Amino acid sequence: MGWNGDYPGRLNFLGALLILAGAVLLAWTLTTMLLVARRLPLRVGFGLRPTQLVQTGPYARMRHPMYVAESCFLLGIIVLFGSPVVAAVFICVAAMTWIIPKEEKALEERFGEEYITYRDHVPPTLRFGRKH
């Protein structure tokens, strides 16, 4: 893997597929969130507490589609461009996954049994070939 002069090598183009996958998943996630937001009341109280547990779109297949999309996108840039700067950013983003258990605990406290059932049936990330 490596660049030949001004052009990427064949394996570098795998990065473009990861970038595309990340962009498509992020677009799907954001579209889902916008559709859900249309069903919310016109005035929503200020605060970071969610008012609705989203279980449609990519959230029906994985609990953390935004993290997956961002990871695909950053890994794609690393592979396509061989960028050590982006690799460092990716390591920082990956290190932030410590927040996931805290987010899930807050969701369980907020939504109770509804979230527990969702968590038990939907994997945290996309899984191929087997059920959660």
N, CA, C and O atoms as a GROMACS GRO file, in nm:
protein
  528
    1MET      N    1   0.086  -0.116   0.000
    1MET     CA    2   0.000   0.000   0.000
    1MET      C    3   0.091   0.123   0.000
    1MET      O    4   0.186   0.131   0.078
    2GLY      N    5   0.061   0.215  -0.084
    2GLY     CA    6   0.138   0.337  -0.089
    2GLY      C    7   0.111   0.411  -0.218
    2GLY      O    8   0.055   0.356  -0.313
    3TRP      N    9   0.153   0.532  -0.219
    3TRP     CA   10   0.133   0.617  -0.336
    3TRP      C   11   0.247   0.598  -0.434
    3TRP      O   12   0.362   0.581  -0.395
    4ASN      N   13   0.213   0.599  -0.563
    4ASN     CA   14   0.312   0.594  -0.670
    4ASN      C   15   0.324   0.734  -0.729
    4ASN      O   16   0.248   0.772  -0.818
    5GLY      N   17   0.419   0.809  -0.680
    5GLY     CA   18   0.431   0.946  -0.727
    5GLY      C   19   0.313   1.028  -0.677
    5GLY      O   20   0.292   1.042  -0.557
    6ASP      N   21   0.238   1.082  -0.771
    6ASP     CA   22   0.122   1.166  -0.737
    6ASP      C   23  -0.008   1.088  -0.731
    6ASP      O   24  -0.114   1.148  -0.712
    7TYR      N   25  -0.004   0.957  -0.748
    7TYR     CA   26  -0.126   0.876  -0.756
    7TYR      C   27  -0.128   0.770  -0.647
    7TYR      O   28  -0.025   0.713  -0.612
    8PRO      N   29  -0.248   0.744  -0.593
    8PRO     CA   30  -0.257   0.640  -0.491
    8PRO      C   31  -0.239   0.501  -0.552
    8PRO      O   32  -0.272   0.478  -0.669
    9GLY      N   33  -0.187   0.410  -0.472
    9GLY     CA   34  -0.177   0.271  -0.514
    9GLY      C   35  -0.314   0.206  -0.512
    9GLY      O   36  -0.411   0.263  -0.462
   10ARG      N   37  -0.322   0.086  -0.565
   10ARG     CA   38  -0.452   0.017  -0.574
   10ARG      C   39  -0.518  -0.002  -0.438
   10ARG      O   40  -0.638   0.018  -0.422
   11LEU      N   41  -0.439  -0.042  -0.340
   11LEU     CA   42  -0.497  -0.067  -0.208
   11LEU      C   43  -0.544   0.062  -0.141
   11LEU      O   44  -0.634   0.059  -0.057
   12ASN      N   45  -0.483   0.174  -0.177
   12ASN     CA   46  -0.528   0.300  -0.118
   12ASN      C   47  -0.673   0.330  -0.155
   12ASN      O   48  -0.744   0.396  -0.080
   13PHE      N   49  -0.717   0.280  -0.271
   13PHE     CA   50  -0.854   0.307  -0.314
   13PHE      C   51  -0.957   0.239  -0.224
   13PHE      O   52  -1.075   0.276  -0.227
   14LEU      N   53  -0.915   0.140  -0.145
   14LEU     CA   54  -1.007   0.082  -0.047
   14LEU      C   55  -1.053   0.189   0.052
   14LEU      O   56  -1.164   0.183   0.107
   15GLY      N   57  -0.967   0.286   0.074
   15GLY     CA   58  -1.004   0.398   0.162
   15GLY      C   59  -1.124   0.474   0.109
   15GLY      O   60  -1.208   0.520   0.186
   16ALA      N   61  -1.131   0.487  -0.024
   16ALA     CA   62  -1.245   0.557  -0.084
   16ALA      C   63  -1.375   0.483  -0.054
   16ALA      O   64  -1.479   0.546  -0.033
   17LEU      N   65  -1.370   0.350  -0.052
   17LEU     CA   66  -1.491   0.273  -0.018
   17LEU      C   67  -1.532   0.295   0.127
   17LEU      O   68  -1.650   0.306   0.158
   18LEU      N   69  -1.433   0.302   0.216
   18LEU     CA   70  -1.464   0.329   0.356
   18LEU      C   71  -1.522   0.470   0.373
   18LEU      O   72  -1.615   0.490   0.450
   19ILE      N   73  -1.465   0.566   0.302
   19ILE     CA   74  -1.518   0.703   0.308
   19ILE      C   75  -1.662   0.706   0.259
   19ILE      O   76  -1.748   0.769   0.321
   20LEU      N   77  -1.688   0.639   0.148
   20LEU     CA   78  -1.823   0.635   0.092
   20LEU      C   79  -1.919   0.567   0.191
   20LEU      O   80  -2.030   0.616   0.214
   21ALA      N   81  -1.877   0.455   0.248
   21ALA     CA   82  -1.963   0.385   0.345
   21ALA      C   83  -1.993   0.474   0.465
   21ALA      O   84  -2.107   0.480   0.511
   22GLY      N   85  -1.892   0.543   0.516
   22GLY     CA   86  -1.912   0.633   0.629
   22GLY      C   87  -2.006   0.747   0.593
   22GLY      O   88  -2.092   0.784   0.673
   23ALA      N   89  -1.988   0.804   0.474
   23ALA     CA   90  -2.073   0.916   0.432
   23ALA      C   91  -2.218   0.872   0.415
   23ALA      O   92  -2.310   0.944   0.455
   24VAL      N   93  -2.239   0.755   0.356
   24VAL     CA   94  -2.375   0.704   0.336
   24VAL      C   95  -2.441   0.676   0.472
   24VAL      O   96  -2.557   0.713   0.494
   25LEU      N   97  -2.369   0.613   0.562
   25LEU     CA   98  -2.425   0.583   0.695
   25LEU      C   99  -2.454   0.712   0.772
   25LEU      O  100  -2.557   0.722   0.838
   26LEU      N  101  -2.365   0.809   0.763
   26LEU     CA  102  -2.389   0.936   0.832
   26LEU      C  103  -2.510   1.009   0.774
   26LEU      O  104  -2.590   1.065   0.848
   27ALA      N  105  -2.524   1.007   0.641
   27ALA     CA  106  -2.640   1.070   0.577
   27ALA      C  107  -2.770   1.001   0.619
   27ALA      O  108  -2.869   1.067   0.647
   28TRP      N  109  -2.768   0.868   0.624
   28TRP     CA  110  -2.885   0.791   0.666
   28TRP      C  111  -2.920   0.824   0.812
   28TRP      O  112  -3.038   0.842   0.845
   29THR      N  113  -2.819   0.832   0.897
   29THR     CA  114  -2.841   0.863   1.038
   29THR      C  115  -2.900   1.003   1.054
   29THR      O  116  -2.998   1.022   1.127
   30LEU      N  117  -2.842   1.100   0.986
   30LEU     CA  118  -2.891   1.238   0.997
   30LEU      C  119  -3.032   1.252   0.940
   30LEU      O  120  -3.115   1.325   0.996
   31THR      N  121  -3.061   1.184   0.830
   31THR     CA  122  -3.195   1.186   0.772
   31THR      C  123  -3.296   1.127   0.871
   31THR      O  124  -3.404   1.182   0.889
   32THR      N  125  -3.259   1.017   0.933
   32THR     CA  126  -3.346   0.954   1.033
   32THR      C  127  -3.374   1.051   1.147
   32THR      O  128  -3.488   1.066   1.191
   33MET      N  129  -3.269   1.118   1.196
   33MET     CA  130  -3.286   1.211   1.307
   33MET      C  131  -3.373   1.329   1.266
   33MET      O  132  -3.454   1.376   1.346
   34LEU      N  133  -3.358   1.378   1.143
   34LEU     CA  134  -3.443   1.488   1.097
   34LEU      C  135  -3.589   1.446   1.086
   34LEU      O  136  -3.678   1.524   1.119
   35LEU      N  137  -3.613   1.324   1.041
   35LEU     CA  138  -3.751   1.275   1.033
   35LEU      C  139  -3.812   1.260   1.172
   35LEU      O  140  -3.930   1.290   1.191
   36VAL      N  141  -3.733   1.215   1.267
   36VAL     CA  142  -3.781   1.202   1.404
   36VAL      C  143  -3.808   1.341   1.462
   36VAL      O  144  -3.908   1.362   1.531
   37ALA      N  145  -3.720   1.436   1.434
   37ALA     CA  146  -3.735   1.572   1.487
   37ALA      C  147  -3.865   1.636   1.437
   37ALA      O  148  -3.922   1.720   1.506
   38ARG      N  149  -3.910   1.599   1.319
   38ARG     CA  150  -4.035   1.656   1.265
   38ARG      C  151  -4.155   1.614   1.349
   38ARG      O  152  -4.257   1.684   1.349
   39ARG      N  153  -4.145   1.502   1.421
   39ARG     CA  154  -4.256   1.454   1.503
   39ARG      C  155  -4.252   1.509   1.645
   39ARG      O  156  -4.344   1.485   1.723
   40LEU      N  157  -4.148   1.582   1.679
   40LEU     CA  158  -4.138   1.639   1.813
   40LEU      C  159  -4.225   1.764   1.822
   40LEU      O  160  -4.256   1.825   1.720
   41PRO      N  161  -4.266   1.801   1.943
   41PRO     CA  162  -4.343   1.925   1.958
   41PRO      C  163  -4.261   2.045   1.912
   41PRO      O  164  -4.138   2.042   1.911
   42LEU      N  165  -4.330   2.150   1.874
   42LEU     CA  166  -4.264   2.270   1.825
   42LEU      C  167  -4.170   2.328   1.929
   42LEU      O  168  -4.061   2.375   1.896
   43ARG      N  169  -4.209   2.325   2.054
   43ARG     CA  170  -4.123   2.374   2.162
   43ARG      C  171  -4.074   2.255   2.243
   43ARG      O  172  -4.152   2.183   2.306
   44VAL      N  173  -3.945   2.237   2.241
   44VAL     CA  174  -3.882   2.130   2.319
   44VAL      C  175  -3.801   2.197   2.428
   44VAL      O  176  -3.727   2.292   2.401
   45GLY      N  177  -3.813   2.149   2.549
   45GLY     CA  178  -3.739   2.208   2.660
   45GLY      C  179  -3.589   2.200   2.638
   45GLY      O  180  -3.539   2.104   2.580
   46PHE      N  181  -3.519   2.301   2.684
   46PHE     CA  182  -3.374   2.306   2.669
   46PHE      C  183  -3.310   2.204   2.761
   46PHE      O  184  -3.350   2.190   2.876
   47GLY      N  185  -3.212   2.134   2.712
   47GLY     CA  186  -3.141   2.035   2.792
   47GLY      C  187  -3.092   1.924   2.702
   47GLY      O  188  -3.128   1.916   2.584
   48LEU      N  189  -3.009   1.839   2.758
   48LEU     CA  190  -2.949   1.732   2.680
   48LEU      C  191  -3.020   1.599   2.697
   48LEU      O  192  -2.974   1.498   2.645
   49ARG      N  193  -3.129   1.597   2.767
   49ARG     CA  194  -3.202   1.472   2.787
   49ARG      C  195  -3.290   1.443   2.665
   49ARG      O  196  -3.370   1.528   2.625
   50PRO      N  197  -3.275   1.326   2.606
   50PRO     CA  198  -3.358   1.293   2.490
   50PRO      C  199  -3.504   1.277   2.530
   50PRO      O  200  -3.535   1.234   2.641
   51THR      N  201  -3.592   1.313   2.439
   51THR     CA  202  -3.735   1.299   2.466
   51THR      C  203  -3.793   1.175   2.401
   51THR      O  204  -3.905   1.136   2.432
   52GLN      N  205  -3.716   1.113   2.311
   52GLN     CA  206  -3.766   0.997   2.237
   52GLN      C  207  -3.649   0.904   2.208
   52GLN      O  208  -3.540   0.949   2.173
   53LEU      N  209  -3.672   0.774   2.221
   53LEU     CA  210  -3.571   0.674   2.188
   53LEU      C  211  -3.587   0.638   2.041
   53LEU      O  212  -3.688   0.580   2.002
   54VAL      N  213  -3.489   0.672   1.960
   54VAL     CA  214  -3.496   0.647   1.816
   54VAL      C  215  -3.457   0.501   1.791
   54VAL      O  216  -3.349   0.456   1.831
   55GLN      N  217  -3.547   0.428   1.723
   55GLN     CA  218  -3.523   0.286   1.695
   55GLN      C  219  -3.547   0.254   1.548
   55GLN      O  220  -3.565   0.138   1.512
   56THR      N  221  -3.546   0.356   1.464
   56THR     CA  222  -3.570   0.337   1.321
   56THR      C  223  -3.442   0.368   1.244
   56THR      O  224  -3.343   0.412   1.301
   57GLY      N  225  -3.448   0.346   1.113
   57GLY     CA  226  -3.332   0.374   1.028
   57GLY      C  227  -3.212   0.292   1.073
   57GLY      O  228  -3.227   0.174   1.106
   58PRO      N  229  -3.093   0.351   1.074
   58PRO     CA  230  -2.974   0.275   1.114
   58PRO      C  231  -2.978   0.234   1.262
   58PRO      O  232  -2.910   0.140   1.302
   59TYR      N  233  -3.058   0.305   1.342
   59TYR     CA  234  -3.069   0.270   1.483
   59TYR      C  235  -3.144   0.138   1.504
   59TYR      O  236  -3.140   0.082   1.613
   60ALA      N  237  -3.211   0.089   1.402
   60ALA     CA  238  -3.274  -0.043   1.410
   60ALA      C  239  -3.171  -0.154   1.389
   60ALA      O  240  -3.197  -0.269   1.422
   61ARG      N  241  -3.055  -0.120   1.333
   61ARG     CA  242  -2.951  -0.219   1.302
   61ARG      C  243  -2.830  -0.210   1.395
   61ARG      O  244  -2.758  -0.308   1.413
   62MET      N  245  -2.808  -0.092   1.454
   62MET     CA  246  -2.696  -0.073   1.547
   62MET      C  247  -2.727   0.044   1.639
   62MET      O  248  -2.798   0.137   1.600
   63ARG      N  249  -2.674   0.038   1.761
   63ARG     CA  250  -2.705   0.142   1.858
   63ARG      C  251  -2.621   0.269   1.839
   63ARG      O  252  -2.660   0.375   1.887
   64HIS      N  253  -2.508   0.259   1.771
   64HIS     CA  254  -2.417   0.373   1.760
   64HIS      C  255  -2.376   0.401   1.615
   64HIS      O  256  -2.257   0.397   1.584
   65PRO      N  257  -2.472   0.430   1.527
   65PRO     CA  258  -2.436   0.449   1.386
   65PRO      C  259  -2.347   0.570   1.360
   65PRO      O  260  -2.268   0.569   1.266
   66MET      N  261  -2.359   0.674   1.440
   66MET     CA  262  -2.273   0.792   1.417
   66MET      C  263  -2.128   0.759   1.446
   66MET      O  264  -2.039   0.802   1.372
   67TYR      N  265  -2.100   0.685   1.553
   67TYR     CA  266  -1.963   0.645   1.582
   67TYR      C  267  -1.908   0.556   1.471
   67TYR      O  268  -1.793   0.570   1.430
   68VAL      N  269  -1.991   0.464   1.422
   68VAL     CA  270  -1.947   0.375   1.315
   68VAL      C  271  -1.918   0.455   1.188
   68VAL      O  272  -1.817   0.433   1.122
   69ALA      N  273  -2.008   0.548   1.154
   69ALA     CA  274  -1.989   0.630   1.033
   69ALA      C  275  -1.862   0.713   1.043
   69ALA      O  276  -1.783   0.718   0.948
   70GLU      N  277  -1.840   0.778   1.156
   70GLU     CA  278  -1.720   0.860   1.173
   70GLU      C  279  -1.594   0.775   1.166
   70GLU      O  280  -1.494   0.817   1.109
   71SER      N  281  -1.599   0.656   1.225
   71SER     CA  282  -1.483   0.566   1.220
   71SER      C  283  -1.452   0.522   1.078
   71SER      O  284  -1.336   0.522   1.036
   72CYS      N  285  -1.555   0.485   1.002
   72CYS     CA  286  -1.535   0.446   0.862
   72CYS      C  287  -1.473   0.562   0.783
   72CYS      O  288  -1.379   0.542   0.706
   73PHE      N  289  -1.527   0.680   0.803
   73PHE     CA  290  -1.480   0.798   0.731
   73PHE      C  291  -1.332   0.826   0.762
   73PHE      O  292  -1.252   0.845   0.671
   74LEU      N  293  -1.297   0.827   0.890
   74LEU     CA  294  -1.159   0.855   0.929
   74LEU      C  295  -1.063   0.745   0.884
   74LEU      O  296  -0.954   0.773   0.836
   75LEU      N  297  -1.104   0.619   0.901
   75LEU     CA  298  -1.020   0.509   0.854
   75LEU      C  299  -1.001   0.516   0.703
   75LEU      O  300  -0.892   0.487   0.653
   76GLY      N  301  -1.105   0.555   0.632
   76GLY     CA  302  -1.095   0.569   0.487
   76GLY      C  303  -0.993   0.675   0.447
   76GLY      O  304  -0.916   0.655   0.353
   77ILE      N  305  -0.992   0.786   0.518
   77ILE     CA  306  -0.894   0.891   0.488
   77ILE      C  307  -0.753   0.842   0.519
   77ILE      O  308  -0.660   0.870   0.444
   78ILE      N  309  -0.738   0.769   0.629
   78ILE     CA  310  -0.606   0.713   0.663
   78ILE      C  311  -0.557   0.622   0.552
   78ILE      O  312  -0.443   0.634   0.508
   79VAL      N  313  -0.643   0.531   0.505
   79VAL     CA  314  -0.604   0.434   0.403
   79VAL      C  315  -0.582   0.503   0.267
   79VAL      O  316  -0.485   0.473   0.198
   80LEU      N  317  -0.673   0.593   0.230
   80LEU     CA  318  -0.661   0.658   0.099
   80LEU      C  319  -0.538   0.747   0.090
   80LEU      O  320  -0.465   0.743  -0.008
   81PHE      N  321  -0.516   0.828   0.192
   81PHE     CA  322  -0.407   0.925   0.185
   81PHE      C  323  -0.284   0.886   0.264
   81PHE      O  324  -0.180   0.951   0.252
   82GLY      N  325  -0.293   0.780   0.344
   82GLY     CA  326  -0.180   0.742   0.427
   82GLY      C  327  -0.143   0.854   0.523
   82GLY      O  328  -0.025   0.882   0.545
   83SER      N  329  -0.244   0.916   0.581
   83SER     CA  330  -0.224   1.037   0.661
   83SER      C  331  -0.196   1.007   0.808
   83SER      O  332  -0.283   0.956   0.878
   84PRO      N  333  -0.075   1.037   0.855
   84PRO     CA  334  -0.046   1.017   0.999
   84PRO      C  335  -0.123   1.116   1.088
   84PRO      O  336  -0.154   1.083   1.202
   85VAL      N  337  -0.153   1.235   1.036
   85VAL     CA  338  -0.230   1.332   1.114
   85VAL      C  339  -0.371   1.279   1.140
   85VAL      O  340  -0.421   1.286   1.252
   86VAL      N  341  -0.434   1.227   1.035
   86VAL     CA  342  -0.569   1.172   1.052
   86VAL      C  343  -0.563   1.047   1.139
   86VAL      O  344  -0.656   1.021   1.216
   87ALA      N  345  -0.455   0.969   1.128
   87ALA     CA  346  -0.440   0.852   1.215
   87ALA      C  347  -0.437   0.895   1.362
   87ALA      O  348  -0.497   0.828   1.446
   88ALA      N  349  -0.369   1.005   1.392
   88ALA     CA  350  -0.366   1.056   1.529
   88ALA      C  351  -0.505   1.102   1.574
   88ALA      O  352  -0.545   1.077   1.687
   89VAL      N  353  -0.578   1.168   1.484
   89VAL     CA  354  -0.714   1.211   1.515
   89VAL      C  355  -0.802   1.088   1.542
   89VAL      O  356  -0.882   1.088   1.635
   90PHE      N  357  -0.787   0.985   1.458
   90PHE     CA  358  -0.866   0.863   1.476
   90PHE      C  359  -0.838   0.800   1.612
   90PHE      O  360  -0.930   0.753   1.678
   91ILE      N  361  -0.714   0.798   1.653
   91ILE     CA  362  -0.679   0.740   1.783
   91ILE      C  363  -0.749   0.819   1.894
   91ILE      O  364  -0.799   0.761   1.990
   92CYS      N  365  -0.751   0.952   1.880
   92CYS     CA  366  -0.820   1.035   1.980
   92CYS      C  367  -0.970   1.007   1.981
   92CYS      O  368  -1.031   0.997   2.087
   93VAL      N  369  -1.030   0.994   1.863
   93VAL     CA  370  -1.174   0.965   1.853
   93VAL      C  371  -1.202   0.827   1.912
   93VAL      O  372  -1.299   0.809   1.986
   94ALA      N  373  -1.118   0.729   1.878
   94ALA     CA  374  -1.137   0.594   1.931
   94ALA      C  375  -1.125   0.592   2.083
   94ALA      O  376  -1.195   0.518   2.151
   95ALA      N  377  -1.036   0.675   2.135
   95ALA     CA  378  -1.019   0.682   2.280
   95ALA      C  379  -1.143   0.737   2.349
   95ALA      O  380  -1.166   0.712   2.467
   96MET      N  381  -1.224   0.812   2.274
   96MET     CA  382  -1.345   0.870   2.332
   96MET      C  383  -1.457   0.767   2.348
   96MET      O  384  -1.563   0.800   2.402
   97THR      N  385  -1.436   0.645   2.304
   97THR     CA  386  -1.541   0.544   2.318
   97THR      C  387  -1.571   0.512   2.464
   97THR      O  388  -1.668   0.442   2.493
   98TRP      N  389  -1.490   0.562   2.556
   98TRP     CA  390  -1.518   0.544   2.698
   98TRP      C  391  -1.652   0.606   2.736
   98TRP      O  392  -1.711   0.572   2.838
   99ILE      N  393  -1.700   0.697   2.651
   99ILE     CA  394  -1.825   0.766   2.683
   99ILE      C  395  -1.948   0.678   2.652
   99ILE      O  396  -2.056   0.703   2.705
  100ILE      N  397  -1.932   0.578   2.567
  100ILE     CA  398  -2.047   0.496   2.526
  100ILE      C  399  -2.118   0.432   2.646
  100ILE      O  400  -2.240   0.442   2.654
  101PRO      N  401  -2.047   0.367   2.738
  101PRO     CA  402  -2.120   0.310   2.854
  101PRO      C  403  -2.195   0.416   2.935
  101PRO      O  404  -2.303   0.388   2.986
  102LYS      N  405  -2.138   0.536   2.946
  102LYS     CA  406  -2.208   0.643   3.018
  102LYS      C  407  -2.334   0.686   2.944
  102LYS      O  408  -2.437   0.710   3.006
  103GLU      N  409  -2.325   0.695   2.811
  103GLU     CA  410  -2.443   0.731   2.732
  103GLU      C  411  -2.551   0.624   2.747
  103GLU      O  412  -2.669   0.656   2.764
  104GLU      N  413  -2.509   0.498   2.740
  104GLU     CA  414  -2.607   0.390   2.750
  104GLU      C  415  -2.670   0.385   2.889
  104GLU      O  416  -2.789   0.356   2.902
  105LYS      N  417  -2.592   0.412   2.993
  105LYS     CA  418  -2.649   0.415   3.128
  105LYS      C  419  -2.752   0.527   3.140
  105LYS      O  420  -2.858   0.508   3.200
  106ALA      N  421  -2.721   0.643   3.084
  106ALA     CA  422  -2.815   0.755   3.087
  106ALA      C  423  -2.943   0.721   3.011
  106ALA      O  424  -3.053   0.756   3.055
  107LEU      N  425  -2.930   0.653   2.897
  107LEU     CA  426  -3.048   0.613   2.820
  107LEU      C  427  -3.132   0.512   2.897
  107LEU      O  428  -3.255   0.516   2.893
  108GLU      N  429  -3.065   0.420   2.966
  108GLU     CA  430  -3.138   0.321   3.045
  108GLU      C  431  -3.212   0.390   3.160
  108GLU      O  432  -3.326   0.354   3.190
  109GLU      N  433  -3.148   0.488   3.223
  109GLU     CA  434  -3.216   0.562   3.331
  109GLU      C  435  -3.334   0.642   3.277
  109GLU      O  436  -3.438   0.652   3.342
  110ARG      N  437  -3.319   0.698   3.158
  110ARG     CA  438  -3.423   0.783   3.100
  110ARG      C  439  -3.541   0.702   3.048
  110ARG      O  440  -3.657   0.738   3.072
  111PHE      N  441  -3.512   0.592   2.976
  111PHE     CA  442  -3.619   0.517   2.908
  111PHE      C  443  -3.651   0.382   2.972
  111PHE      O  444  -3.748   0.317   2.933
  112GLY      N  445  -3.573   0.339   3.068
  112GLY     CA  446  -3.602   0.217   3.142
  112GLY      C  447  -3.610   0.092   3.057
  112GLY      O  448  -3.522   0.062   2.977
  113GLU      N  449  -3.721   0.019   3.076
  113GLU     CA  450  -3.740  -0.110   3.009
  113GLU      C  451  -3.737  -0.098   2.857
  113GLU      O  452  -3.691  -0.190   2.789
  114GLU      N  453  -3.786   0.012   2.804
  114GLU     CA  454  -3.784   0.031   2.659
  114GLU      C  455  -3.641   0.027   2.606
  114GLU      O  456  -3.615  -0.037   2.504
  115TYR      N  457  -3.548   0.094   2.674
  115TYR     CA  458  -3.409   0.093   2.629
  115TYR      C  459  -3.345  -0.043   2.653
  115TYR      O  460  -3.268  -0.090   2.570
  116ILE      N  461  -3.375  -0.106   2.765
  116ILE     CA  462  -3.316  -0.238   2.795
  116ILE      C  463  -3.355  -0.338   2.686
  116ILE      O  464  -3.271  -0.414   2.640
  117THR      N  465  -3.482  -0.337   2.646
  117THR     CA  466  -3.528  -0.426   2.538
  117THR      C  467  -3.457  -0.393   2.408
  117THR      O  468  -3.412  -0.484   2.337
  118TYR      N  469  -3.446  -0.265   2.376
  118TYR     CA  470  -3.375  -0.221   2.254
  118TYR      C  471  -3.230  -0.267   2.259
  118TYR      O  472  -3.180  -0.324   2.162
  119ARG      N  473  -3.161  -0.242   2.371
  119ARG     CA  474  -3.021  -0.279   2.386
  119ARG      C  475  -3.000  -0.430   2.372
  119ARG      O  476  -2.901  -0.475   2.315
  120ASP      N  477  -3.096  -0.508   2.424
  120ASP     CA  478  -3.083  -0.653   2.418
  120ASP      C  479  -3.105  -0.709   2.278
  120ASP      O  480  -3.064  -0.822   2.249
  121HIS      N  481  -3.170  -0.632   2.190
  121HIS     CA  482  -3.201  -0.681   2.056
  121HIS      C  483  -3.119  -0.616   1.945
  121HIS      O  484  -3.116  -0.667   1.833
  122VAL      N  485  -3.052  -0.505   1.974
  122VAL     CA  486  -2.977  -0.433   1.870
  122VAL      C  487  -2.831  -0.424   1.912
  122VAL      O  488  -2.801  -0.375   2.021
  123PRO      N  489  -2.739  -0.472   1.828
  123PRO     CA  490  -2.597  -0.468   1.864
  123PRO      C  491  -2.544  -0.325   1.865
  123PRO      O  492  -2.602  -0.237   1.803
  124PRO      N  493  -2.433  -0.301   1.937
  124PRO     CA  494  -2.378  -0.165   1.942
  124PRO      C  495  -2.327  -0.115   1.806
  124PRO      O  496  -2.336   0.004   1.775
  125THR      N  497  -2.273  -0.206   1.726
  125THR     CA  498  -2.225  -0.171   1.592
  125THR      C  499  -2.281  -0.271   1.493
  125THR      O  500  -2.342  -0.371   1.533
  126LEU      N  501  -2.260  -0.247   1.367
  126LEU     CA  502  -2.311  -0.335   1.262
  126LEU      C  503  -2.240  -0.468   1.270
  126LEU      O  504  -2.117  -0.474   1.278
  127ARG      N  505  -2.317  -0.575   1.267
  127ARG     CA  506  -2.259  -0.709   1.270
  127ARG      C  507  -2.305  -0.783   1.146
  127ARG      O  508  -2.420  -0.771   1.104
  128PHE      N  509  -2.215  -0.859   1.090
  128PHE     CA  510  -2.246  -0.936   0.970
  128PHE      C  511  -2.252  -1.084   1.003
  128PHE      O  512  -2.165  -1.135   1.073
  129GLY      N  513  -2.352  -1.152   0.953
  129GLY     CA  514  -2.356  -1.296   0.959
  129GLY      C  515  -2.409  -1.359   1.086
  129GLY      O  516  -2.423  -1.481   1.092
  130ARG      N  517  -2.439  -1.281   1.189
  130ARG     CA  518  -2.494  -1.341   1.309
  130ARG      C  519  -2.581  -1.241   1.382
  130ARG      O  520  -2.565  -1.120   1.368
  131LYS      N  521  -2.674  -1.294   1.460
  131LYS     CA  522  -2.762  -1.208   1.537
  131LYS      C  523  -2.695  -1.174   1.669
  131LYS      O  524  -2.609  -1.247   1.719
  132HIS      N  525  -2.738  -1.060   1.725
  132HIS     CA  526  -2.685  -1.014   1.854
  132HIS      C  527  -2.730  -1.105   1.965
  132HIS      O  528  -2.695  -1.083   2.081
   0.00000   0.00000   0.00000
